[in-house]
Amino acid sequence: MPLPRTRGTALRHRLAELRGPDVPAKALDARALAALAANPGCKRRAILDGAGVNKAALAGALGSPSAFGQSQFALTRGNAFEAKVKADGGAELLRLVREKLDRGAEPPAHARVPELTATGPEGRTARTALALREATEAPGEWTLLDHPMLALDVAGSPAFLEPDAVVVHPDGSWTVVEIKSFPMLDGSADPAKVGAAARQAAVYVLALEQVAARLESAPRVRDRVLLVCPKDFSNLPTASAVDVRKQRAVTARQLDRLTRIEDIADALPAGICFSPELPAADLTAAVESVPATYAPECLSACELAFHCRARSLESGAVTSLGRSVRAELGGLTTVEDVLSAARGETGDPDDPAVAALRRAARLRAEALGQEAVAGCR
């Protein structure tokens, strides 16, 4: 439910204070949302992303710089490939959409490419919604929206998203298009990269569904997206239809579980600020005032992962060993608790986790004892 105007205004002021004076907000993108949804229990990431804090700059100021970012060469190559795919009014792109997703439709001879320029993200979002409505109300035509702007409510705060393209089919249905510069070799691509692209596209699908729901006759948002990549080692585009139903369901469920940003902000001490310009000690204290939920998976998804990992290791938290290990250990939250329980010094013997640890310790001792005897012989 949208926030009331007065409450929403107060929240925006509060989030601006958290960023620091005159610090522009860093917009959330689909990649950040996919990573945020993968760790919905992390209040630290939720408030920093909600406030628009530049986490890369923050990590550098904390002395734990992130390893994120693409090389300038990779960005240039990706932009050149995307321009090639969308050349001539998107003729090649629309041909791939029809070939992979809608063979029964008429070939896209004269597609519409509406102008989406407007002032600010809110203006571009409204212009995109209008273009989608107009395209849906013109059956029988293909429409290509180049870099539309979508808005998705995330924990009470809007996130503005910009997919590579959205195609409106002649039957009025909508398809998300993702254009990536990694290659498809013999018709398949790196599964990890395809998975990341699918999670990102699922966020766009959710945002499009919100736009569709506001129309009088809601069009169908297709749950198969088009992934366009270079073919083999050439610069020629090829494509694959990717089913994102699973990723969409998981992302929707996890975004719904996110603690609302205003609840986290209300719990913070007055005067807290995350500006990288603060002295290191003050900045560290501000960051540590918000609980984090670290896991090794964060290293590939969050700019603050190295800082959070260092703190997790210092405190001996079992979360540094991975979520699956943490889930198996029940109420044992530190490595010292685990070792003490395994040695029989602490812990309830009836606790399944404690019993399993003690059995594992006995088996290890027996194995090491046999090896020692064998070595003496």
Buried (B, 14 or more C-beta within 10 A) or exposed (E): EEBEEEEBEBBBEBBBBBBBEEBEBBBBBBBBBBBBBBBBBBBBBBBBBBBBBBBBBBBBBBEBBBEEEEEEEEEEBBEEBBEBBBEEBBBBBBBBBBEBBBEEBEEBEEBBBBEBEBEEBEEBBBBBBEBBBEBBEEEEBBBBBBBBBBBBBBBBBBBBBBBBBBBBBBEBBBBBBBBBBBBBEEEEBBEEBBEBBBBBBBBBBBBBBBBBEEEEEEBBBBBBBBBBBBBEEEEEBBBBBBEBEEBBEBBBEBBEEBBBBBEBBEEBEEEBBBBBEBEEEEBBEBBEBBEBBBBBBBBEBBBBBBBBBBBBEEBBBBBBBEBEBBEBBBEBBBBEBBBBBBEEEEBEEEBEBBBBBBEEBEEEEEEEEEEEEEEEE
